[in-house]
Amino acid sequence: MSALDWNREGLIWPHREASDFVQVGKARWHVQRMGSGPPLLLLHGTGASVHSWRGLMPLLAQTHTVIAPDLPRHAFTRGHDAYAMSLPAMASEVAALMKALDVEPAAIIGHSAGAAVALQLALDHGYAGPIVGLNAALRPFPGAMAQIFPAVAKTLFANPLVPRIFTGSIDLVGGAGRFLWRSTHSRIDAEGLACYRTLLKHPGHAGGALAMMANWDLPALRTRMGNVANPVLLVHGGNDPAIPPDWARDAHGWLPDARLEVLPGLGHLAHEEAPEQAAALIAAFLAQQR
């Protein structure tokens, strides 16, 4: 399935002027860059895109060069193999992008599954700098669900009709706004909601998110988290229904050098709801590392 059309759907994307397209092998990445100073790499979560950084990016760009790609098979990035969407494979793809851009991140900030990619970059590709996980998806599903969920996602992924069925059903469950609230318990601005609505109704993007979930193996990452030597800041919305705060506390305990900040009243998209609050925590953490 194809990616979104930059000259059609992309017309509403925040910070459009900061966008560029970077060819790495067969893949064509959509990347946004702004600011100057030490480079920060921003990695969004499953089913999102660079638009999720619309409020946080300009704040971080006051002191850093901020680089945010659409992950493989998400939004406007295209050309990645659908069966190369495992966590190690995705980290390898991001590492190749950084090499093509000639960038060594001073820190990596990942939201949800993007935080898992950041840890995989540390474990497999020698990244030794600070990591910030925003509502980080690091804890595997408990018990049998750890095997059942990926198996179900793989079954759905194998059916090419599923992404179209999903995107066509968004209006049946009350539209993108209601679906997003039920999934995240976050209230975001109209600009962000318009982007999520566009993503949720696009079969190519939905197929990319499903491929990511089908190939995700958090239990394997869990066995290696004790080897992560990087300093890690976990920032978590206290009302997150997707990744409960107790799961964040578990992940915090598995990392050798980690700190956890819980933000009361915010959901899974806490960094979109309160970008100034997230930026302040990130700035203080990075200052401590220097």
N, C-alpha and C positions, 0 to 999 in steps of 0.2 A: 504494500500500500504506500502511496506517496505521502510526502511531507506536506505541511501547509504551504500555501503560495504566498511568498513575501510581498508580492505586488497586489495581493487581494486581502487575505486575512491579516497580513503583516502591517497594513495601513493603520491599525489601531494600537500597535505594540508600543509600550512605553519606551522612551529613550531610543527611538528608531534611528536618530542621528548617530548614536554610538555603535551601531551594528556594522558588522563586517562578515564576510563569508570566507572561510579558510579551507582550502583543499588539502587533505592529508590522505594520500593513497586514493582509494575509491570513495572515501567519505568527504562530504562537504559540510563543514561545521558552521552553524550560526553562532557568532561570538559577539558579545558587547564588551567594550572597553572604555573606561573613562578615568580621569584623574592623573596624578603623577606621584611618584614616590615608590617605596617598596611594593612589589606586586602581591595582591591578594587574589586567590582563586576562589570563586563562589560556585558551588555545585548544588543545583536544585534537587528536589525530590521526585519520586515516581509520579508521572502524570502531570508535572508542572513544566515550567520553562523559565527563561531568563526574566520574564515579566514578574516573577515572584520577588525579585530583588529591586523592584522599581522605587520603593521608598528608602531602602537601606543603602543601595549602591551610591547615590550622590553623597550621602553622609560619610561613607567610608572613603570616597574619592577625594575628600578634602585633605587627606594625609597620605593616601596610597594610590597606586595604579590598580584599579579593580578590573578583573577579567572574569566574565561570566558566560559560559557556553550553554547552549541547549544540549542536553545529554543525547547519546545515540538513539536514533529513531523517535526523538521527541521534538515536537513543534517544527522548527525550520531546519533542523539538522537531518541530513539524509545520507544514504549510501552504506550504512552499517549492516552487516549480516544479522538477520533476525535470530539466528542461533548462536550468536556471539555476545549475548546479553547477560552472561553471568557476572557476578561481582568482580572476580579477578580479571575477566575479559574487559569489562567496562573500565576498570582502573588502568589497564594497559592502553586502552584507547585514549583516555584522558592524558596519560603520560606521553603518548605519541603527539597529542595536540600541543602539550607544553613544550616538547622538543621542537616541533615545527615553529612555534612562536618564539623560541629561544628564551623561555621564561622559567625561572626557578622561584616558585612561590615563597614569599616570606611567611605566609600563613595560609591555611585552607579553611574555608567556612562552608559547611555543608548542612543543608536542611533535610531532615528525615533520612531517606535513603542516600542522599548526597553525603551525609556524615559517614556512612558505611564505606562509600567509595574513598573518602579521605583516609580512613584507617587502612584500607587495602593498599592505597598508595604508599603509606608508611611501611607496611609490612612487606610489600613486594617490590617496591621501586625506590627504596632508600630515602623517602621524604622524611626529614628529621625535625621539621619546624612545628610550630603550634597548630593545633586543630580546634576549631569551634564547631560543636554540634548543636544545631538549633532543632529542638524536638526530634532528636536523633533516633532513627529506626535501627537499633542495635541489638535488641533482645529478641531471640527467636520465639516463635509461638510456643506456648507451654505444651508438654506432653505430645500426644499423637498429632495435634494440629501442626507441629513442625514438619510432619511428612504429608499430612492431608492437604494443607493449603497449597504448597507448590504443585502437588499432583493434580489438583483441580485446575489450577492456573494453566498447567501444561495441556490438559485436556481441552480447555477452552481455547488456548492459543492455537491448537492444531486445527480448529474449525475457522476458516476464513470469514464465515458469516457473523461470528460473535462480535467483533468490533462494531460492525454496522448495526447489529441488534442493540448493543449497548448504547451507541450514540443516538439511535432512534428512540430509545426508551427514556431519555433524560426528561423530556416534557411530560411523560406519563407519571413520573415521580415528583412532579411539582416544579420542574425546571432546574436550571443550574444553581440558582441561589439557594433553594431549599436543599438540594443534594449536597452542596458544599457545606451548608450549616450542619446537616446531620452527620457529615463525615468528619468535620473539623471543629465544630463549635467556635468558629472564628467569624467575626463580622468585619469584612474588608470593604474597601472603597469601590465605587462604581467602575473605575478604570480596571482594577484587578478582576472584578467579577465579569466584565465583558471579555477579558482574555480567557478566563477559565471557561466561560460559556462556549467560546470558539473552540477551545481545545477539547472539551467534553463532547462536542457534537461532530468531531472530525475522526472518521474511522482509522486513518493512518496513524494519528497520534494515539488513539485508544489502543491500537494494535501494538504500538511501541511500549506503552505502559504495561500491557498484558505480557508482552515478551519479557520485560524486565522482571515482573513478578514471577513468571514461570521458571526463570533461571536463577532466582535469588537463593542463596544458601547461607543464611545467617548462622545456623548451627556451626558451620565450618569456621566462620569468622569468630564466633564465640570461643572456640578452642584456642584461638591465637591472640585473643585480646590482652592476655597477660604479658605478651611480648611487645606491646606498644609502648615505646619509651617516650613518645612525644608528650609534651604537656597538653592537656585537653580541658576545654571549658564546655560543659553541657548546660545549655539554656533551654528550659522546658516550660511550656504553658501549663498552668495548673489545671485547666479544664479540658485538656486534650483527650478526646474519646478514642482516637486512633492509636495512640501510644500513651497509655496511662502513666502518670508520674511515678507510680511504683515501679514500672518497667525501667524508667530512667534511673531510678535509684539503684536498681539491680545492675544496670550497665555501668553506672558510676563506680560501683564496688569492684567490677571486673578490671578496670583500667588502673594501672599502677600510679599514674600521675594525673589525677582528674579532679575537677571541681564541679559541683552542680548548683545551678541557680534556678529556682522554680519561680515563675512569674504568675501570681494569683490572678484569676479572672480572664486569662488568655487561653486560646485554643491551640490547635495544631499549627496554625499559620500565625503564631505569635509575632514573628518578625515582620509580617505584613500589617498586623494590627497596630503594633507599637514599634516602628523602626527606630525612633529616637532612643527608646529604652534598650533595644538590642544593640544599637551602635555604641552606646555608652559602656555597656558591659564588655563588648568586644574591644573597645579602645583601652579600657582599664587592664584587661587581660593581656593584650599585646604589649602595653607599656611595662607590665611586670616581667614579661619574657625578655624584653630588651635590657 
